[in-house]
Amino acid sequence: MHVEETAHNAVLWARYTDAELLAIHDVLVASIPPSQMMFAMRWMVPFMSPAERLGLLTDVKAKVPAPALQAMLETVRPHLTRREWEKLAKGLEVPAGW
């Protein structure tokens, strides 16, 4: 990870703009099959800080249809505390009952 986050990132930053890197990121993420994405989210989201969790899912909310977001939230909700879920739902401006 250290080499990836230092040497590899330095090469990417030297050759691409931030907008280009974001576009590459979005294409890569879009290529992940939904079942694999749900599996990853189930394990990643509960272990993120509240700010990271909200940031990630705000980005997801802006890019996927509402039913896909709802399915993702239904996948992670059982793995969050009640307070974590309420805070996330409020931040995402989605019904807490989702």
mmCIF file as gemmi writes it, N, C-alpha and C atoms, coordinates in Angstrom:
data_model
loop_
_atom_site.group_PDB
_atom_site.id
_atom_site.type_symbol
_atom_site.label_atom_id
_atom_site.label_alt_id
_atom_site.label_comp_id
_atom_site.label_asym_id
_atom_site.label_entity_id
_atom_site.label_seq_id
_atom_site.pdbx_PDB_ins_code
_atom_site.Cartn_x
_atom_site.Cartn_y
_atom_site.Cartn_z
_atom_site.occupancy
_atom_site.B_iso_or_equiv
_atom_site.pdbx_formal_charge
_atom_site.auth_seq_id
_atom_site.auth_asym_id
_atom_site.pdbx_PDB_model_num
ATOM 1 N N . MET Axp A 1 ? 0.833 -1.197 0 1 0 ? 1 A 1
ATOM 2 C CA . MET Axp A 1 ? 0 0 0 1 0 ? 1 A 1
ATOM 3 C C . MET Axp A 1 ? 0.875 1.257 0 1 0 ? 1 A 1
ATOM 4 N N . HIS Axp A 2 ? 1.957 1.22 0.759 1 0 ? 2 A 1
ATOM 5 C CA . HIS Axp A 2 ? 2.805 2.412 0.831 1 0 ? 2 A 1
ATOM 6 C C . HIS Axp A 2 ? 3.354 2.771 -0.545 1 0 ? 2 A 1
ATOM 7 N N . VAL Axp A 3 ? 3.823 1.775 -1.287 1 0 ? 3 A 1
ATOM 8 C CA . VAL Axp A 3 ? 4.362 2.037 -2.629 1 0 ? 3 A 1
ATOM 9 C C . VAL Axp A 3 ? 3.253 2.566 -3.537 1 0 ? 3 A 1
ATOM 10 N N . GLU Axp A 4 ? 2.07 1.952 -3.429 1 0 ? 4 A 1
ATOM 11 C CA . GLU Axp A 4 ? 0.945 2.408 -4.244 1 0 ? 4 A 1
ATOM 12 C C . GLU Axp A 4 ? 0.611 3.864 -3.942 1 0 ? 4 A 1
ATOM 13 N N . GLU Axp A 5 ? 0.587 4.217 -2.664 1 0 ? 5 A 1
ATOM 14 C CA . GLU Axp A 5 ? 0.16 5.56 -2.284 1 0 ? 5 A 1
ATOM 15 C C . GLU Axp A 5 ? 1.266 6.604 -2.395 1 0 ? 5 A 1
ATOM 16 N N . THR Axp A 6 ? 2.472 6.188 -2.664 1 0 ? 6 A 1
ATOM 17 C CA . THR Axp A 6 ? 3.56 7.162 -2.831 1 0 ? 6 A 1
ATOM 18 C C . THR Axp A 6 ? 4.08 7.125 -4.267 1 0 ? 6 A 1
ATOM 19 N N . ALA Axp A 7 ? 4.786 6.102 -4.626 1 0 ? 7 A 1
ATOM 20 C CA . ALA Axp A 7 ? 5.404 6.03 -5.959 1 0 ? 7 A 1
ATOM 21 C C . ALA Axp A 7 ? 4.365 6.009 -7.074 1 0 ? 7 A 1
ATOM 22 N N . HIS Axp A 8 ? 3.37 5.145 -6.957 1 0 ? 8 A 1
ATOM 23 C CA . HIS Axp A 8 ? 2.366 5.039 -8.02 1 0 ? 8 A 1
ATOM 24 C C . HIS Axp A 8 ? 1.549 6.321 -8.14 1 0 ? 8 A 1
ATOM 25 N N . ASN Axp A 9 ? 1.127 6.861 -7.007 1 0 ? 9 A 1
ATOM 26 C CA . ASN Axp A 9 ? 0.345 8.094 -7.056 1 0 ? 9 A 1
ATOM 27 C C . ASN Axp A 9 ? 1.157 9.24 -7.644 1 0 ? 9 A 1
ATOM 28 N N . ALA Axp A 10 ? 2.44 9.306 -7.346 1 0 ? 10 A 1
ATOM 29 C CA . ALA Axp A 10 ? 3.282 10.369 -7.905 1 0 ? 10 A 1
ATOM 30 C C . ALA Axp A 10 ? 3.289 10.306 -9.43 1 0 ? 10 A 1
ATOM 31 N N . VAL Axp A 11 ? 3.355 9.112 -9.973 1 0 ? 11 A 1
ATOM 32 C CA . VAL Axp A 11 ? 3.327 8.944 -11.434 1 0 ? 11 A 1
ATOM 33 C C . VAL Axp A 11 ? 1.973 9.398 -11.988 1 0 ? 11 A 1
ATOM 34 N N . LEU Axp A 12 ? 0.895 8.968 -11.342 1 0 ? 12 A 1
ATOM 35 C CA . LEU Axp A 12 ? -0.436 9.367 -11.807 1 0 ? 12 A 1
ATOM 36 C C . LEU Axp A 12 ? -0.609 10.887 -11.749 1 0 ? 12 A 1
ATOM 37 N N . TRP Axp A 13 ? -0.218 11.498 -10.64 1 0 ? 13 A 1
ATOM 38 C CA . TRP Axp A 13 ? -0.38 12.943 -10.483 1 0 ? 13 A 1
ATOM 39 C C . TRP Axp A 13 ? 0.47 13.724 -11.484 1 0 ? 13 A 1
ATOM 40 N N . ALA Axp A 14 ? 1.592 13.166 -11.883 1 0 ? 14 A 1
ATOM 41 C CA . ALA Axp A 14 ? 2.461 13.842 -12.849 1 0 ? 14 A 1
ATOM 42 C C . ALA Axp A 14 ? 1.889 13.765 -14.267 1 0 ? 14 A 1
ATOM 43 N N . ARG Axp A 15 ? 1.051 12.809 -14.53 1 0 ? 15 A 1
ATOM 44 C CA . ARG Axp A 15 ? 0.582 12.572 -15.895 1 0 ? 15 A 1
ATOM 45 C C . ARG Axp A 15 ? -0.884 12.921 -16.139 1 0 ? 15 A 1
ATOM 46 N N . TYR Axp A 16 ? -1.674 13.05 -15.074 1 0 ? 16 A 1
ATOM 47 C CA . TYR Axp A 16 ? -3.099 13.305 -15.237 1 0 ? 16 A 1
ATOM 48 C C . TYR Axp A 16 ? -3.549 14.46 -14.352 1 0 ? 16 A 1
ATOM 49 N N . THR Axp A 17 ? -4.559 15.169 -14.825 1 0 ? 17 A 1
ATOM 50 C CA . THR Axp A 17 ? -5.169 16.211 -13.999 1 0 ? 17 A 1
ATOM 51 C C . THR Axp A 17 ? -6.081 15.548 -12.966 1 0 ? 17 A 1
ATOM 52 N N . ASP Axp A 18 ? -6.491 16.306 -11.969 1 0 ? 18 A 1
ATOM 53 C CA . ASP Axp A 18 ? -7.422 15.774 -10.974 1 0 ? 18 A 1
ATOM 54 C C . ASP Axp A 18 ? -8.724 15.339 -11.639 1 0 ? 18 A 1
ATOM 55 N N . ALA Axp A 19 ? -9.199 16.117 -12.612 1 0 ? 19 A 1
ATOM 56 C CA . ALA Axp A 19 ? -10.44 15.769 -13.307 1 0 ? 19 A 1
ATOM 57 C C . ALA Axp A 19 ? -10.281 14.458 -14.073 1 0 ? 19 A 1
ATOM 58 N N . GLU Axp A 20 ? -9.143 14.257 -14.704 1 0 ? 20 A 1
ATOM 59 C CA . GLU Axp A 20 ? -8.899 13.014 -15.43 1 0 ? 20 A 1
ATOM 60 C C . GLU Axp A 20 ? -8.834 11.826 -14.479 1 0 ? 20 A 1
ATOM 61 N N . LEU Axp A 21 ? -8.182 12 -13.344 1 0 ? 21 A 1
ATOM 62 C CA . LEU Axp A 21 ? -8.097 10.919 -12.363 1 0 ? 21 A 1
ATOM 63 C C . LEU Axp A 21 ? -9.476 10.574 -11.809 1 0 ? 21 A 1
ATOM 64 N N . LEU Axp A 22 ? -10.285 11.587 -11.575 1 0 ? 22 A 1
ATOM 65 C CA . LEU Axp A 22 ? -11.645 11.343 -11.093 1 0 ? 22 A 1
ATOM 66 C C . LEU Axp A 22 ? -12.454 10.577 -12.14 1 0 ? 22 A 1
ATOM 67 N N . ALA Axp A 23 ? -12.295 10.939 -13.405 1 0 ? 23 A 1
ATOM 68 C CA . ALA Axp A 23 ? -13.008 10.237 -14.481 1 0 ? 23 A 1
ATOM 69 C C . ALA Axp A 23 ? -12.557 8.774 -14.562 1 0 ? 23 A 1
ATOM 70 N N . ILE Axp A 24 ? -11.25 8.537 -14.431 1 0 ? 24 A 1
ATOM 71 C CA . ILE Axp A 24 ? -10.729 7.162 -14.433 1 0 ? 24 A 1
ATOM 72 C C . ILE Axp A 24 ? -11.319 6.384 -13.263 1 0 ? 24 A 1
ATOM 73 N N . HIS Axp A 25 ? -11.317 7.001 -12.088 1 0 ? 25 A 1
ATOM 74 C CA . HIS Axp A 25 ? -11.891 6.376 -10.896 1 0 ? 25 A 1
ATOM 75 C C . HIS Axp A 25 ? -13.344 5.98 -11.137 1 0 ? 25 A 1
ATOM 76 N N . ASP Axp A 26 ? -14.119 6.916 -11.688 1 0 ? 26 A 1
ATOM 77 C CA . ASP Axp A 26 ? -15.541 6.649 -11.898 1 0 ? 26 A 1
ATOM 78 C C . ASP Axp A 26 ? -15.767 5.508 -12.888 1 0 ? 26 A 1
ATOM 79 N N . VAL Axp A 27 ? -14.946 5.43 -13.934 1 0 ? 27 A 1
ATOM 80 C CA . VAL Axp A 27 ? -15.07 4.327 -14.903 1 0 ? 27 A 1
ATOM 81 C C . VAL Axp A 27 ? -14.739 2.998 -14.234 1 0 ? 27 A 1
ATOM 82 N N . LEU Axp A 28 ? -13.686 3 -13.424 1 0 ? 28 A 1
ATOM 83 C CA . LEU Axp A 28 ? -13.312 1.76 -12.726 1 0 ? 28 A 1
ATOM 84 C C . LEU Axp A 28 ? -14.413 1.31 -11.776 1 0 ? 28 A 1
ATOM 85 N N . VAL Axp A 29 ? -14.946 2.234 -10.997 1 0 ? 29 A 1
ATOM 86 C CA . VAL Axp A 29 ? -16.002 1.885 -10.045 1 0 ? 29 A 1
ATOM 87 C C . VAL Axp A 29 ? -17.249 1.392 -10.786 1 0 ? 29 A 1
ATOM 88 N N . ALA Axp A 30 ? -17.584 2.044 -11.897 1 0 ? 30 A 1
ATOM 89 C CA . ALA Axp A 30 ? -18.762 1.641 -12.666 1 0 ? 30 A 1
ATOM 90 C C . ALA Axp A 30 ? -18.611 0.244 -13.256 1 0 ? 30 A 1
ATOM 91 N N . SER Axp A 31 ? -17.385 -0.228 -13.399 1 0 ? 31 A 1
ATOM 92 C CA . SER Axp A 31 ? -17.156 -1.552 -13.987 1 0 ? 31 A 1
ATOM 93 C C . SER Axp A 31 ? -17.336 -2.692 -12.973 1 0 ? 31 A 1
ATOM 94 N N . ILE Axp A 32 ? -17.503 -2.358 -11.707 1 0 ? 32 A 1
ATOM 95 C CA . ILE Axp A 32 ? -17.669 -3.381 -10.672 1 0 ? 32 A 1
ATOM 96 C C . ILE Axp A 32 ? -19.105 -3.896 -10.712 1 0 ? 32 A 1
ATOM 97 N N . PRO Axp A 33 ? -19.301 -5.2 -10.864 1 0 ? 33 A 1
ATOM 98 C CA . PRO Axp A 33 ? -20.664 -5.737 -10.89 1 0 ? 33 A 1
ATOM 99 C C . PRO Axp A 33 ? -21.408 -5.412 -9.587 1 0 ? 33 A 1
ATOM 100 N N . PRO Axp A 34 ? -22.722 -5.157 -9.687 1 0 ? 34 A 1
ATOM 101 C CA . PRO Axp A 34 ? -23.493 -4.788 -8.501 1 0 ? 34 A 1
ATOM 102 C C . PRO Axp A 34 ? -23.325 -5.739 -7.32 1 0 ? 34 A 1
ATOM 103 N N . SER Axp A 35 ? -23.283 -7.034 -7.557 1 0 ? 35 A 1
ATOM 104 C CA . SER Axp A 35 ? -23.157 -7.977 -6.437 1 0 ? 35 A 1
ATOM 105 C C . SER Axp A 35 ? -21.825 -7.802 -5.716 1 0 ? 35 A 1
ATOM 106 N N . GLN Axp A 36 ? -20.766 -7.548 -6.465 1 0 ? 36 A 1
ATOM 107 C CA . GLN Axp A 36 ? -19.459 -7.321 -5.842 1 0 ? 36 A 1
ATOM 108 C C . GLN Axp A 36 ? -19.429 -5.986 -5.105 1 0 ? 36 A 1
ATOM 109 N N . MET Axp A 37 ? -20.092 -4.975 -5.665 1 0 ? 37 A 1
ATOM 110 C CA . MET Axp A 37 ? -20.145 -3.671 -5.01 1 0 ? 37 A 1
ATOM 111 C C . MET Axp A 37 ? -20.895 -3.775 -3.687 1 0 ? 37 A 1
ATOM 112 N N . MET Axp A 38 ? -21.999 -4.496 -3.675 1 0 ? 38 A 1
ATOM 113 C CA . MET Axp A 38 ? -22.763 -4.668 -2.435 1 0 ? 38 A 1
ATOM 114 C C . MET Axp A 38 ? -21.92 -5.379 -1.388 1 0 ? 38 A 1
ATOM 115 N N . PHE Axp A 39 ? -21.202 -6.399 -1.802 1 0 ? 39 A 1
ATOM 116 C CA . PHE Axp A 39 ? -20.34 -7.125 -0.873 1 0 ? 39 A 1
ATOM 117 C C . PHE Axp A 39 ? -19.278 -6.193 -0.289 1 0 ? 39 A 1
ATOM 118 N N . ALA Axp A 40 ? -18.653 -5.399 -1.145 1 0 ? 40 A 1
ATOM 119 C CA . ALA Axp A 40 ? -17.616 -4.469 -0.688 1 0 ? 40 A 1
ATOM 120 C C . ALA Axp A 40 ? -18.197 -3.417 0.253 1 0 ? 40 A 1
ATOM 121 N N . MET Axp A 41 ? -19.347 -2.871 -0.109 1 0 ? 41 A 1
ATOM 122 C CA . MET Axp A 41 ? -19.96 -1.835 0.731 1 0 ? 41 A 1
ATOM 123 C C . MET Axp A 41 ? -20.353 -2.383 2.091 1 0 ? 41 A 1
ATOM 124 N N . ARG Axp A 42 ? -20.842 -3.619 2.112 1 0 ? 42 A 1
ATOM 125 C CA . ARG Axp A 42 ? -21.238 -4.213 3.384 1 0 ? 42 A 1
ATOM 126 C C . ARG Axp A 42 ? -20.076 -4.223 4.366 1 0 ? 42 A 1
ATOM 127 N N . TRP Axp A 43 ? -18.86 -4.452 3.868 1 0 ? 43 A 1
ATOM 128 C CA . TRP Axp A 43 ? -17.694 -4.526 4.752 1 0 ? 43 A 1
ATOM 129 C C . TRP Axp A 43 ? -16.995 -3.187 4.919 1 0 ? 43 A 1
ATOM 130 N N . MET Axp A 44 ? -17.031 -2.332 3.92 1 0 ? 44 A 1
ATOM 131 C CA . MET Axp A 44 ? -16.317 -1.049 4.017 1 0 ? 44 A 1
ATOM 132 C C . MET Axp A 44 ? -17.068 -0.006 4.844 1 0 ? 44 A 1
ATOM 133 N N . VAL Axp A 45 ? -18.322 0.206 4.501 1 0 ? 45 A 1
ATOM 134 C CA . VAL Axp A 45 ? -19.075 1.329 5.073 1 0 ? 45 A 1
ATOM 135 C C . VAL Axp A 45 ? -19.157 1.291 6.598 1 0 ? 45 A 1
ATOM 136 N N . PRO Axp A 46 ? -19.475 0.168 7.222 1 0 ? 46 A 1
ATOM 137 C CA . PRO Axp A 46 ? -19.578 0.184 8.685 1 0 ? 46 A 1
ATOM 138 C C . PRO Axp A 46 ? -18.269 0.529 9.404 1 0 ? 46 A 1
ATOM 139 N N . PHE Axp A 47 ? -17.156 0.33 8.745 1 0 ? 47 A 1
ATOM 140 C CA . PHE Axp A 47 ? -15.868 0.58 9.393 1 0 ? 47 A 1
ATOM 141 C C . PHE Axp A 47 ? -15.265 1.936 9.04 1 0 ? 47 A 1
ATOM 142 N N . MET Axp A 48 ? -15.985 2.738 8.285 1 0 ? 48 A 1
ATOM 143 C CA . MET Axp A 48 ? -15.539 4.087 7.952 1 0 ? 48 A 1
ATOM 144 C C . MET Axp A 48 ? -15.932 5.045 9.083 1 0 ? 48 A 1
ATOM 145 N N . SER Axp A 49 ? -15.229 6.158 9.141 1 0 ? 49 A 1
ATOM 146 C CA . SER Axp A 49 ? -15.651 7.209 10.065 1 0 ? 49 A 1
ATOM 147 C C . SER Axp A 49 ? -16.97 7.78 9.539 1 0 ? 49 A 1
ATOM 148 N N . PRO Axp A 50 ? -17.757 8.415 10.406 1 0 ? 50 A 1
ATOM 149 C CA . PRO Axp A 50 ? -19.018 8.989 9.927 1 0 ? 50 A 1
ATOM 150 C C . PRO Axp A 50 ? -18.832 9.954 8.748 1 0 ? 50 A 1
ATOM 151 N N . ALA Axp A 51 ? -17.788 10.762 8.772 1 0 ? 51 A 1
ATOM 152 C CA . ALA Axp A 51 ? -17.552 11.714 7.673 1 0 ? 51 A 1
ATOM 153 C C . ALA Axp A 51 ? -17.207 10.983 6.376 1 0 ? 51 A 1
ATOM 154 N N . GLU Axp A 52 ? -16.367 9.958 6.463 1 0 ? 52 A 1
ATOM 155 C CA . GLU Axp A 52 ? -16.012 9.176 5.276 1 0 ? 52 A 1
ATOM 156 C C . GLU Axp A 52 ? -17.246 8.467 4.719 1 0 ? 52 A 1
ATOM 157 N N . ARG Axp A 53 ? -18.036 7.894 5.607 1 0 ? 53 A 1
ATOM 158 C CA . ARG Axp A 53 ? -19.254 7.172 5.23 1 0 ? 53 A 1
ATOM 159 C C . ARG Axp A 53 ? -20.199 8.108 4.478 1 0 ? 53 A 1
ATOM 160 N N . LEU Axp A 54 ? -20.434 9.277 5.047 1 0 ? 54 A 1
ATOM 161 C CA . LEU Axp A 54 ? -21.339 10.237 4.422 1 0 ? 54 A 1
ATOM 162 C C . LEU Axp A 54 ? -20.772 10.718 3.09 1 0 ? 54 A 1
ATOM 163 N N . GLY Axp A 55 ? -19.482 10.987 3.041 1 0 ? 55 A 1
ATOM 164 C CA . GLY Axp A 55 ? -18.876 11.446 1.792 1 0 ? 55 A 1
ATOM 165 C C . GLY Axp A 55 ? -19.017 10.421 0.68 1 0 ? 55 A 1
ATOM 166 N N . LEU Axp A 56 ? -18.718 9.171 0.982 1 0 ? 56 A 1
ATOM 167 C CA . LEU Axp A 56 ? -18.821 8.108 -0.014 1 0 ? 56 A 1
ATOM 168 C C . LEU Axp A 56 ? -20.256 7.959 -0.5 1 0 ? 56 A 1
ATOM 169 N N . LEU Axp A 57 ? -21.191 7.88 0.429 1 0 ? 57 A 1
ATOM 170 C CA . LEU Axp A 57 ? -22.576 7.619 0.041 1 0 ? 57 A 1
ATOM 171 C C . LEU Axp A 57 ? -23.261 8.84 -0.563 1 0 ? 57 A 1
ATOM 172 N N . THR Axp A 58 ? -22.778 10.038 -0.262 1 0 ? 58 A 1
ATOM 173 C CA . THR Axp A 58 ? -23.272 11.233 -0.946 1 0 ? 58 A 1
ATOM 174 C C . THR Axp A 58 ? -22.873 11.169 -2.419 1 0 ? 58 A 1
ATOM 175 N N . ASP Axp A 59 ? -21.64 10.735 -2.674 1 0 ? 59 A 1
ATOM 176 C CA . ASP Axp A 59 ? -21.172 10.57 -4.045 1 0 ? 59 A 1
ATOM 177 C C . ASP Axp A 59 ? -21.985 9.497 -4.762 1 0 ? 59 A 1
ATOM 178 N N . VAL Axp A 60 ? -22.222 8.392 -4.081 1 0 ? 60 A 1
ATOM 179 C CA . VAL Axp A 60 ? -23.028 7.31 -4.661 1 0 ? 60 A 1
ATOM 180 C C . VAL Axp A 60 ? -24.425 7.839 -4.982 1 0 ? 60 A 1
ATOM 181 N N . LYS Axp A 61 ? -25.012 8.567 -4.052 1 0 ? 61 A 1
ATOM 182 C CA . LYS Axp A 61 ? -26.376 9.096 -4.231 1 0 ? 61 A 1
ATOM 183 C C . LYS Axp A 61 ? -26.467 9.962 -5.487 1 0 ? 61 A 1
ATOM 184 N N . ALA Axp A 62 ? -25.41 10.704 -5.772 1 0 ? 62 A 1
ATOM 185 C CA . ALA Axp A 62 ? -25.405 11.59 -6.941 1 0 ? 62 A 1
ATOM 186 C C . ALA Axp A 62 ? -25.25 10.831 -8.258 1 0 ? 62 A 1
ATOM 187 N N . LYS Axp A 63 ? -24.824 9.573 -8.191 1 0 ? 63 A 1
ATOM 188 C CA . LYS Axp A 63 ? -24.475 8.858 -9.417 1 0 ? 63 A 1
ATOM 189 C C . LYS Axp A 63 ? -25.332 7.64 -9.737 1 0 ? 63 A 1
ATOM 190 N N . VAL Axp A 64 ? -26.155 7.202 -8.793 1 0 ? 64 A 1
ATOM 191 C CA . VAL Axp A 64 ? -26.947 5.991 -9.05 1 0 ? 64 A 1
ATOM 192 C C . VAL Axp A 64 ? -28.434 6.301 -8.882 1 0 ? 64 A 1
ATOM 193 N N . PRO Axp A 65 ? -29.288 5.477 -9.498 1 0 ? 65 A 1
ATOM 194 C CA . PRO Axp A 65 ? -30.734 5.65 -9.296 1 0 ? 65 A 1
ATOM 195 C C . PRO Axp A 65 ? -31.113 5.398 -7.837 1 0 ? 65 A 1
ATOM 196 N N . ALA Axp A 66 ? -32.191 6.022 -7.408 1 0 ? 66 A 1
ATOM 197 C CA . ALA Axp A 66 ? -32.642 5.89 -6.022 1 0 ? 66 A 1
ATOM 198 C C . ALA Axp A 66 ? -32.809 4.437 -5.575 1 0 ? 66 A 1
ATOM 199 N N . PRO Axp A 67 ? -33.361 3.532 -6.404 1 0 ? 67 A 1
ATOM 200 C CA . PRO Axp A 67 ? -33.489 2.141 -5.948 1 0 ? 67 A 1
ATOM 201 C C . PRO Axp A 67 ? -32.138 1.472 -5.667 1 0 ? 67 A 1
ATOM 202 N N . ALA Axp A 68 ? -31.109 1.839 -6.43 1 0 ? 68 A 1
ATOM 203 C CA . ALA Axp A 68 ? -29.778 1.269 -6.187 1 0 ? 68 A 1
ATOM 204 C C . ALA Axp A 68 ? -29.212 1.791 -4.87 1 0 ? 68 A 1
ATOM 205 N N . LEU Axp A 69 ? -29.397 3.08 -4.606 1 0 ? 69 A 1
ATOM 206 C CA . LEU Axp A 69 ? -28.949 3.639 -3.33 1 0 ? 69 A 1
ATOM 207 C C . LEU Axp A 69 ? -29.69 2.98 -2.184 1 0 ? 69 A 1
ATOM 208 N N . GLN Axp A 70 ? -30.994 2.822 -2.335 1 0 ? 70 A 1
ATOM 209 C CA . GLN Axp A 70 ? -31.778 2.205 -1.268 1 0 ? 70 A 1
ATOM 210 C C . GLN Axp A 70 ? -31.295 0.78 -0.999 1 0 ? 70 A 1
ATOM 211 N N . ALA Axp A 71 ? -31.014 0.013 -2.046 1 0 ? 71 A 1
ATOM 212 C CA . ALA Axp A 71 ? -30.517 -1.354 -1.863 1 0 ? 71 A 1
ATOM 213 C C . ALA Axp A 71 ? -29.183 -1.35 -1.134 1 0 ? 71 A 1
ATOM 214 N N . MET Axp A 72 ? -28.33 -0.39 -1.472 1 0 ? 72 A 1
ATOM 215 C CA . MET Axp A 72 ? -27.027 -0.303 -0.807 1 0 ? 72 A 1
ATOM 216 C C . MET Axp A 72 ? -27.209 0.037 0.671 1 0 ? 72 A 1
ATOM 217 N N . LEU Axp A 73 ? -28.087 0.975 0.944 1 0 ? 73 A 1
ATOM 218 C CA . LEU Axp A 73 ? -28.329 1.361 2.338 1 0 ? 73 A 1
ATOM 219 C C . LEU Axp A 73 ? -28.956 0.21 3.131 1 0 ? 73 A 1
ATOM 220 N N . GLU Axp A 74 ? -29.827 -0.551 2.491 1 0 ? 74 A 1
ATOM 221 C CA . GLU Axp A 74 ? -30.411 -1.708 3.168 1 0 ? 74 A 1
ATOM 222 C C . GLU Axp A 74 ? -29.36 -2.773 3.461 1 0 ? 74 A 1
ATOM 223 N N . THR Axp A 75 ? -28.324 -2.812 2.648 1 0 ? 75 A 1
ATOM 224 C CA . THR Axp A 75 ? -27.228 -3.762 2.86 1 0 ? 75 A 1
ATOM 225 C C . THR Axp A 75 ? -26.36 -3.353 4.044 1 0 ? 75 A 1
ATOM 226 N N . VAL Axp A 76 ? -26.102 -2.063 4.187 1 0 ? 76 A 1
ATOM 227 C CA . VAL Axp A 76 ? -25.191 -1.626 5.254 1 0 ? 76 A 1
ATOM 228 C C . VAL Axp A 76 ? -25.902 -1.317 6.565 1 0 ? 76 A 1
ATOM 229 N N . ARG Axp A 77 ? -27.175 -0.962 6.496 1 0 ? 77 A 1
ATOM 230 C CA . ARG Axp A 77 ? -27.887 -0.539 7.709 1 0 ? 77 A 1
ATOM 231 C C . ARG Axp A 77 ? -27.797 -1.526 8.868 1 0 ? 77 A 1
ATOM 232 N N . PRO Axp A 78 ? -27.971 -2.83 8.646 1 0 ? 78 A 1
ATOM 233 C CA . PRO Axp A 78 ? -27.905 -3.761 9.787 1 0 ? 78 A 1
ATOM 234 C C . PRO Axp A 78 ? -26.546 -3.786 10.478 1 0 ? 78 A 1
ATOM 235 N N . HIS Axp A 79 ? -25.542 -3.223 9.856 1 0 ? 79 A 1
ATOM 236 C CA . HIS Axp A 79 ? -24.19 -3.261 10.401 1 0 ? 79 A 1
ATOM 237 C C . HIS Axp A 79 ? -23.771 -1.927 11.019 1 0 ? 79 A 1
ATOM 238 N N . LEU Axp A 80 ? -24.72 -1.01 11.118 1 0 ? 80 A 1
ATOM 239 C CA . LEU Axp A 80 ? -24.492 0.281 11.766 1 0 ? 80 A 1
ATOM 240 C C . LEU Axp A 80 ? -25.294 0.323 13.061 1 0 ? 80 A 1
ATOM 241 N N . THR Axp A 81 ? -24.785 1.086 14.024 1 0 ? 81 A 1
ATOM 242 C CA . THR Axp A 81 ? -25.58 1.298 15.228 1 0 ? 81 A 1
ATOM 243 C C . THR Axp A 81 ? -26.774 2.183 14.875 1 0 ? 81 A 1
ATOM 244 N N . ARG Axp A 82 ? -27.725 2.223 15.75 1 0 ? 82 A 1
ATOM 245 C CA . ARG Axp A 82 ? -28.898 3.077 15.509 1 0 ? 82 A 1
ATOM 246 C C . ARG Axp A 82 ? -28.471 4.523 15.303 1 0 ? 82 A 1
ATOM 247 N N . ARG Axp A 83 ? -27.577 5.013 16.136 1 0 ? 83 A 1
ATOM 248 C CA . ARG Axp A 83 ? -27.101 6.403 16.021 1 0 ? 83 A 1
ATOM 249 C C . ARG Axp A 83 ? -26.343 6.621 14.717 1 0 ? 83 A 1
ATOM 250 N N . GLU Axp A 84 ? -25.508 5.676 14.338 1 0 ? 84 A 1
ATOM 251 C CA . GLU Axp A 84 ? -24.77 5.805 13.072 1 0 ? 84 A 1
ATOM 252 C C . GLU Axp A 84 ? -25.739 5.88 11.889 1 0 ? 84 A 1
ATOM 253 N N . TRP Axp A 85 ? -26.754 5.002 11.925 1 0 ? 85 A 1
ATOM 254 C CA . TRP Axp A 85 ? -27.732 4.988 10.846 1 0 ? 85 A 1
ATOM 255 C C . TRP Axp A 85 ? -28.505 6.306 10.789 1 0 ? 85 A 1
ATOM 256 N N . GLU Axp A 86 ? -28.98 6.789 11.935 1 0 ? 86 A 1
ATOM 257 C CA . GLU Axp A 86 ? -29.757 8.031 11.965 1 0 ? 86 A 1
ATOM 258 C C . GLU Axp A 86 ? -28.931 9.2 11.444 1 0 ? 86 A 1
ATOM 259 N N . LYS Axp A 87 ? -27.674 9.264 11.84 1 0 ? 87 A 1
ATOM 260 C CA . LYS Axp A 87 ? -26.789 10.335 11.386 1 0 ? 87 A 1
ATOM 261 C C . LYS Axp A 87 ? -26.574 10.247 9.873 1 0 ? 87 A 1
ATOM 262 N N . LEU Axp A 88 ? -26.367 9.036 9.373 1 0 ? 88 A 1
ATOM 263 C CA . LEU Axp A 88 ? -26.16 8.848 7.94 1 0 ? 88 A 1
ATOM 264 C C . LEU Axp A 88 ? -27.415 9.21 7.157 1 0 ? 88 A 1
ATOM 265 N N . ALA Axp A 89 ? -28.564 8.732 7.589 1 0 ? 89 A 1
ATOM 266 C CA . ALA Axp A 89 ? -29.814 9.015 6.895 1 0 ? 89 A 1
ATOM 267 C C . ALA Axp A 89 ? -30.076 10.522 6.862 1 0 ? 89 A 1
ATOM 268 N N . LYS Axp A 90 ? -29.839 11.195 7.959 1 0 ? 90 A 1
ATOM 269 C CA . LYS Axp A 90 ? -30.031 12.642 8.012 1 0 ? 90 A 1
ATOM 270 C C . LYS Axp A 90 ? -29.079 13.342 7.046 1 0 ? 90 A 1
ATOM 271 N N . GLY Axp A 91 ? -27.812 12.938 7.055 1 0 ? 91 A 1
ATOM 272 C CA . GLY Axp A 91 ? -26.838 13.55 6.16 1 0 ? 91 A 1
ATOM 273 C C . GLY Axp A 91 ? -27.147 13.326 4.693 1 0 ? 91 A 1
ATOM 274 N N . LEU Axp A 92 ? -27.682 12.161 4.38 1 0 ? 92 A 1
ATOM 275 C CA . LEU Axp A 92 ? -28.037 11.835 2.995 1 0 ? 92 A 1
ATOM 276 C C . LEU Axp A 92 ? -29.409 12.38 2.6 1 0 ? 92 A 1
ATOM 277 N N . GLU Axp A 93 ? -30.145 12.876 3.591 1 0 ? 93 A 1
ATOM 278 C CA . GLU Axp A 93 ? -31.499 13.368 3.391 1 0 ? 93 A 1
ATOM 279 C C . GLU Axp A 93 ? -32.386 12.273 2.789 1 0 ? 93 A 1
ATOM 280 N N . VAL Axp A 94 ? -32.311 11.102 3.401 1 0 ? 94 A 1
ATOM 281 C CA . VAL Axp A 94 ? -33.178 9.978 3.025 1 0 ? 94 A 1
ATOM 282 C C . VAL Axp A 94 ? -34.015 9.622 4.245 1 0 ? 94 A 1
ATOM 283 N N . PRO Axp A 95 ? -35.152 8.999 4.019 1 0 ? 95 A 1
ATOM 284 C CA . PRO Axp A 95 ? -35.983 8.605 5.165 1 0 ? 95 A 1
ATOM 285 C C . PRO Axp A 95 ? -35.236 7.641 6.081 1 0 ? 95 A 1
ATOM 286 N N . ALA Axp A 96 ? -35.29 7.869 7.377 1 0 ? 96 A 1
ATOM 287 C CA . ALA Axp A 96 ? -34.633 6.987 8.328 1 0 ? 96 A 1
ATOM 288 C C . ALA Axp A 96 ? -35.23 5.58 8.273 1 0 ? 96 A 1
ATOM 289 N N . GLY Axp A 97 ? -36.445 5.469 7.735 1 0 ? 97 A 1
ATOM 290 C CA . GLY Axp A 97 ? -37.111 4.186 7.624 1 0 ? 97 A 1
ATOM 291 C C . GLY Axp A 97 ? -36.651 3.339 6.447 1 0 ? 97 A 1
ATOM 292 N N . TRP Axp A 98 ? -35.775 3.882 5.612 1 0 ? 98 A 1
ATOM 293 C CA . TRP Axp A 98 ? -35.26 3.106 4.455 1 0 ? 98 A 1
ATOM 294 C C . TRP Axp A 98 ? -34.582 1.881 4.92 1 0 ? 98 A 1
